[in-house]
């Protein structure tokens, strides 16, 4: 194996657009403002979804839910959030721990 065949973790990050790639959106004070904008956009989308759901609920007419129905809705929402959060955590963990780099090093098409 020649020296050019082996890439260290820092080399692969800088070559693939990591923090050292020199892109203007790679960090710093400008990126912090972008994060606030994303959070604001997500909050607005969430609020719009809640308002739309409430409006649709009102259009259905009188709907009575028992305690079991409310518990089922709460469990479904909580389970969805936990599943989505867990999968995102696994994705970030895999990317940061180097598992993706090891696969990429052995993939002839990458």
C-alpha positions, -999 to 999 in steps of 0.1 A, spaced: 0 0 0 15 33 -10 14 65 11 -12 80 -12 -36 51 -8 -39 56 30 -59 86 41 -61 97 77 -94 108 92 -85 145 90 -75 142 53 -108 126 44 -128 153 62 -109 182 46 -112 166 12 -149 160 15 -159 195 26 -153 192 63 -145 220 87 -110 226 72 -122 228 36 -123 266 35 -160 269 26 -177 301 39 -205 281 56 -182 257 75 -185 274 109 -178 306 127 -201 335 136 -219 335 102 -231 298 107 -246 307 141 -271 330 125 -280 303 101 -288 280 129 -312 305 145 -329 308 111 -334 271 108 -348 269 144 -372 297 136 -383 280 104 -389 247 122 -409 264 149 -430 281 123 -436 249 104 -445 232 137 -470 260 146 -485 258 111 -490 220 115 -506 224 149 -530 251 136 -539 230 105 -545 200 127 -567 220 150 -587 234 121 -592 199 106 -603 186 140 -629 214 142 -641 206 107 -648 170 117 -675 180 141 -680 167 176 -654 140 182 -652 125 216 -620 107 227 -618 87 259 -587 87 281 -574 57 262 -577 76 229 -557 105 243 -531 82 258 -528 64 224 -522 97 207 -496 108 232 -478 75 230 -478 76 192 -464 111 192 -438 103 219 -428 71 201 -424 88 168 -402 115 183 -381 90 202 -377 68 170 -368 98 149 -344 112 174 -328 78 180 -322 72 142 -307 107 138 -284 100 168 -273 68 152 -267 85 119 -245 112 135 -227 87 157 -219 66 127 -206 95 108 -185 109 136 -170 76 148 -154 68 115 -176 39 105 -186 56 73 -150 63 64 -140 27 68 -167 16 44 -158 44 19 -121 33 20 -131 -2 8 -157 8 -17 -142 8 -53 -170 31 -66 -165 59 -40 
